[in-house]
Amino acid sequence: MFIIALYFILRAIARFFILKNTSVFFFHGEYTSDLGLVPKELNAVYVGAFSSLAFIYFLIKQTKSKLDYFIVVLLLVFIFMLNVNAILFSTAVLVGIYFSFYSKTSNRMRLRNLILIISILISSLFYKTINNFFIHEFKTNTSKGIGHDVISGLPSEKHKVTIYEAWNNKTFSPNDFFPGTAFRVYQARLFFEFLKEESIFLKGFGLNASYQKIEEKGIKYNVFPGNEYKEGYQKKNFHNQYVQVFAELGLIGFVFFLIILFINIKNAFQSKNFMHIAFAILMISLFLTESFLWRQRGVVFFTLFYCLFNYNKKEEN
């Protein structure tokens, strides 16, 4: 992963001098215009997940060489450049957990943890102000939405859908474009509508059968249908693994999926293997924003590490 990260960083630097465009340093590009840190086919989310786990591995390594420290820094920079909110948040949480409870300096961190908790309690006094800010963000259209645009490279004068509009609008127009969070809210809205309108509660639509239903809803709500350069919103999955599993496999599949995740995180904390803990937490959080297992690279990554970590747990027992 270090070699891959180094390659794409050097590639971005070289392309910046050629293209004079800072977009080459961040996220991923599109199929039609590869102006991103990594190509669209690789996808910044998946590369970010792989990089985060590699970063944790080198971070917790007990005896580090100068090369190891360099790899830690380079992977951290690479993760920031990929600019995937879910990966950044999960990695930050994992680093905090490691230095608070698992590293050799964890005892010295207890006082700092106490200060942090007190700070959080004090900040809760400002809840009303923060709450008003989010209400304003959810209901007011601004030039910037929360998260990346689901379809990038669109004209700046187009209307960006807010979270409130994504959940409440009775119809949209081809000029309405969704930032990442608003789009996921819209997809969640479709799921709850499916629960009311279709007999999917127990068994779901079937594997990959939700795509046709999402497309029908997209036509109904008149979302951007795509063109010769851009794929429309109606062609995209739920971007949430939990919703995706429930919609396609029903309650039965969803329960089995939760059992799989519960066994994984239970074994992780019982084994006190921080790499296993990092993998479990990373997957649980990433599943909130991506249908990670509905892509070949995602299911291979999850299955491989799930089996390796939980097989090792079995051997220890």
Disulfide bonds with the S-S distance in Angstrom:
none
